[in-house]
Amino acid sequence: IIRKVLEFSGSLGKDINQCAVCIMSHGNSGNIQAKDGQLVDIELEILEHFSNKCCKQMVDKLKLFVFQSCRGDKEDPAVKLATDNAGLSSGAKTKWVPGTLSDAI
């Protein structure tokens, strides 16, 4: 992850007016897990490379970061939903979804 972040942040030229970074993996509070199992600190090892100090070519330009990962050991119990159009018929199929805001950004 760190190598890719360094490559990407270093490739941003002055002609770029915005950038987006999306990282999806396992993790915990403040860290994301690399494929080798090592934990990467989001603030120090990812976001810092896009700071005004480290990435001067992106000062005053939009930088969007999305980190989709677990943030701890708490389980997210599922919620049972009906999947027919009205959600009311007795012949409705059942769908299980996470209890949290899994579809919110």
Secondary structure, DSSP 4 states (H G I P E B T S, - for coil): -HHHHHHHHHH--TT--EEEEEEE--EETTEEE-TTS-EEEIIIIIGGGGSTTT-GGGTTSEEEEEEES--SS----EEEEE-SSSS--TT--EEEEESS-TT--
